[in-house]
Amino acid sequence: MIPLSFNTYTFLANDESMGAANVEITLSNLIYSFDWELPVGAEGIDTLKTHGVVTHKTNALRLVAKVYNHDWKS
């Protein structure tokens, strides 16, 4: 095992938070770039959850992505 100095650990911790921020920005841009709609025939969003230490949705969320028209008007 290689001993890490305090400065090296601080650098690694900052690198992890920057990586998380990059993932967050990429995901938000992806979500913003589309209009999200329910599939044809879907009646609504299922909000049933399973109970336990971690809560999960019973059924997966299914959406249809349509390209968003970025028609900027001033």
C-alpha positions in Angstrom: 0.0 0.0 0.0 1.3 3.4 -0.9 0.9 6.0 1.8 -0.9 9.2 0.6 -0.1 12.6 1.9 -2.9 14.9 3.0 -2.5 17.0 -0.2 -2.9 13.9 -2.4 -6.1 12.9 -0.6 -7.5 16.4 -0.9 -6.8 16.3 -4.6 -8.6 13.0 -5.0 -11.6 14.1 -3.0 -11.9 17.3 -5.1 -11.6 15.1 -8.2 -14.5 12.9 -7.1 -16.8 15.9 -6.5 -15.9 17.3 -9.9 -16.7 14.0 -11.5 -20.1 13.9 -9.7 -20.8 17.5 -10.9 -20.0 16.5 -14.5 -22.4 13.6 -14.4 -25.1 15.9 -12.9 -24.7 18.5 -15.7 -24.6 15.9 -18.4 -27.8 14.2 -17.1 -29.6 17.6 -16.7 -28.7 18.5 -20.3 -30.0 15.2 -21.6 -33.3 15.6 -19.7 -33.7 19.2 -20.9 -33.0 18.3 -24.6 -36.2 16.2 -24.9 -39.9 16.5 -24.4 -40.9 13.6 -22.2 -44.4 12.0 -22.7 -46.2 8.9 -21.6 -46.4 6.1 -24.1 -49.6 5.6 -26.1 -52.2 3.8 -24.0 -50.6 4.7 -20.7 -53.1 6.0 -18.2 -50.7 7.7 -15.8 -47.6 7.4 -13.8 -47.5 4.4 -11.4 -46.5 5.6 -7.9 -46.6 2.3 -6.1 -43.4 1.6 -4.1 -41.9 -1.4 -2.4 -41.0 -0.9 1.3 -37.7 -1.8 2.9 -34.4 -0.3 3.8 -34.3 1.3 0.4 -37.6 2.3 -1.4 -37.9 1.2 -5.0 -40.7 1.7 -7.5 -42.8 -1.4 -8.1 -42.9 -0.8 -11.9 -40.4 1.0 -14.0 -41.1 4.5 -15.3 -41.7 4.4 -19.0 -41.5 7.6 -21.0 -41.1 8.5 -24.7 -38.5 11.1 -25.6 -39.3 13.5 -28.4 -36.7 16.1 -29.6 -37.3 19.4 -28.0 -37.5 22.4 -30.3 -35.2 25.1 -29.0 -36.8 28.0 -30.8 -35.3 30.9 -28.9 -37.3 34.1 -29.2 -36.5 37.3 -27.6 
